[in-house]
Amino acid sequence: MAEQLPEEFVSDILSSHVNSPGQLLPILLDVQHKVGYLPEEGVQTIAEFLGIDVGEIYSVASFYSQFRLTPIGKYHIQVCRGTACHIRGAPRILGELENQTGISEGETSSDMKYTLETVACMGCCALAPAIKVNSNVHGELTTRKADEVMHSLPEEETDDS
């Protein structure tokens, strides 16, 4: 069976929503969850479905930080930069991850293997410093433990970002 294209996912998602401008956020959230980002073709399809301008969708999508307009890597690495994590070494962990991945914070590797980001707080201060790789949280990190996490990635689940 052929893999679905992002615009096919969008069409499937739209089939479960009513045609109402109040559905924009729920639709965008569903697309983001299923596709991982808001593909350009999908945004056009959503605009046509809701009868709104594409610019309105981009305005909403750029306002909320959880929406992405570009795809992310297979391994979505988020480094907590909250107070507890920062004090306990998150900047060193970020530096180690930048060295391991060859990319800087906010970037995706050209091979689409890694996306490296910082987040304000992950809500797991007792585990500081912490990172999240896809849906897996790793805490009480040192640069050595961060290196071990990176070497364990091929075994991790990647279906939930």
C-alpha positions as CSV (number, residue, x, y, z in Angstrom):
1,M,0.0,0.0,0.0
2,A,1.4,3.4,-1.0
3,E,2.1,5.9,1.8
4,Q,-0.4,8.8,2.0
5,L,0.7,12.2,1.0
6,P,0.2,15.1,3.4
7,E,-2.6,16.6,1.3
8,E,-4.4,13.2,1.4
9,F,-4.2,13.2,5.2
10,V,-5.7,16.7,5.2
11,S,-8.6,15.6,3.0
12,D,-9.3,12.6,5.4
13,I,-9.2,15.0,8.4
14,L,-11.6,17.5,6.7
15,S,-14.1,14.7,6.2
16,S,-14.6,14.5,10.0
17,H,-15.2,18.2,10.4
18,V,-18.1,20.5,9.6
19,N,-17.6,23.5,7.2
20,S,-17.5,26.3,9.8
21,P,-14.8,28.9,10.4
22,G,-15.0,28.0,14.1
23,Q,-13.4,24.7,13.1
24,L,-10.1,26.2,12.0
25,L,-8.1,25.5,15.2
26,P,-9.5,22.0,15.6
27,I,-8.6,21.2,12.0
28,L,-5.1,22.7,12.3
29,L,-4.5,20.7,15.4
30,D,-5.7,17.5,13.8
31,V,-3.5,18.1,10.7
32,Q,-0.5,19.0,12.9
33,H,-1.0,15.8,14.9
34,K,-1.4,13.6,11.9
35,V,1.1,15.1,9.4
36,G,3.6,16.7,11.9
37,Y,3.3,20.1,10.2
38,L,0.9,22.2,8.1
39,P,1.8,21.5,4.5
40,E,1.3,24.3,2.0
41,E,-1.1,22.2,-0.1
42,G,-3.0,21.3,3.0
43,V,-3.4,24.9,4.0
44,Q,-4.9,25.7,0.6
45,T,-7.3,22.8,0.9
46,I,-8.4,23.9,4.4
47,A,-9.0,27.5,3.2
48,E,-11.2,26.2,0.4
49,F,-13.1,23.9,2.7
50,L,-13.8,26.7,5.2
51,G,-14.2,29.4,2.6
52,I,-11.5,31.6,4.2
53,D,-8.4,33.2,2.9
54,V,-5.1,31.3,3.0
55,G,-3.5,34.4,4.7
56,E,-6.0,34.0,7.6
57,I,-4.8,30.4,8.2
58,Y,-1.1,31.5,8.1
59,S,-1.9,34.3,10.5
60,V,-3.4,31.9,13.0
61,A,-0.7,29.2,12.5
62,S,2.1,31.7,13.0
63,F,0.4,33.1,16.1
64,Y,0.4,29.8,18.0
65,S,3.9,28.3,18.6
66,Q,2.8,24.7,18.4
67,F,2.0,24.9,14.7
68,R,4.8,24.2,12.2
69,L,4.9,25.1,8.5
70,T,7.9,22.8,7.7
71,P,8.4,19.1,8.5
72,I,10.4,18.0,11.5
73,G,13.1,15.3,11.7
74,K,12.6,11.7,12.5
75,Y,13.9,12.5,16.0
76,H,12.3,15.6,17.5
77,I,14.6,16.6,20.3
78,Q,13.3,19.2,22.8
79,V,15.6,20.6,25.5
80,C,13.9,22.1,28.5
81,R,15.2,25.6,29.3
82,G,13.1,26.2,32.4
83,T,14.7,27.5,35.5
84,A,15.4,24.2,37.2
85,C,16.8,22.7,34.0
86,H,18.9,25.8,33.2
87,I,20.4,25.8,36.7
88,R,21.2,22.1,36.5
89,G,23.0,22.3,33.2
90,A,20.6,22.5,30.3
91,P,22.9,24.8,28.3
92,R,25.7,22.1,28.5
93,I,23.2,19.5,27.4
94,L,22.1,21.7,24.5
95,G,25.7,22.1,23.5
96,E,26.3,18.4,23.6
97,L,23.2,17.7,21.4
98,E,24.3,20.4,18.9
99,N,27.7,18.6,18.7
100,Q,26.0,15.2,18.4
101,T,23.5,16.2,15.7
102,G,25.6,18.8,13.8
103,I,22.8,21.3,13.9
104,S,22.0,24.3,16.1
105,E,18.9,24.9,18.2
106,G,15.9,25.6,16.0
107,E,17.2,23.6,13.0
108,T,16.4,20.4,11.3
109,S,19.2,18.3,9.8
110,S,19.4,18.1,6.0
111,D,18.8,14.3,6.1
112,M,15.6,15.0,8.2
113,K,16.9,12.8,11.0
114,Y,17.0,15.4,13.7
115,T,15.1,18.5,14.8
116,L,16.6,20.3,17.8
117,E,14.6,22.8,19.8
118,T,14.3,24.4,23.2
119,V,11.1,24.7,25.1
120,A,10.2,27.1,27.9
121,C,9.3,24.3,30.4
122,M,8.4,20.6,30.1
123,G,6.9,20.5,33.6
124,C,9.2,17.8,34.9
125,C,11.5,20.0,37.1
126,A,12.3,17.1,39.5
127,L,14.1,15.4,36.5
128,A,16.1,18.5,35.6
129,P,17.9,18.8,33.3
130,A,15.5,17.1,30.9
131,I,15.0,16.5,27.2
132,K,12.2,15.0,25.3
133,V,12.9,12.9,22.2
134,N,9.6,12.4,20.3
135,S,7.3,11.2,23.1
136,N,10.1,10.0,25.5
137,V,11.3,12.1,28.4
138,H,14.9,11.7,29.6
139,G,15.8,13.3,32.8
140,E,18.7,13.9,35.3
141,L,21.0,14.3,32.3
142,T,24.6,14.9,32.1
143,T,26.5,15.4,28.9
144,R,27.5,11.7,29.1
145,K,23.9,10.6,29.6
146,A,22.8,12.9,26.7
147,D,25.4,11.1,24.5
148,E,23.9,7.7,25.6
149,V,20.4,8.9,24.7
150,M,21.7,9.9,21.2
151,H,23.3,6.5,20.7
152,S,20.0,4.8,21.8
153,L,17.8,6.6,19.2
154,P,17.6,3.9,16.5
155,E,15.7,1.8,19.1
156,E,13.2,4.5,20.1
157,E,9.7,4.8,18.8
158,T,9.3,7.7,16.3
159,D,5.6,7.7,15.6
160,D,4.6,10.3,18.2
161,S,6.1,13.7,18.1
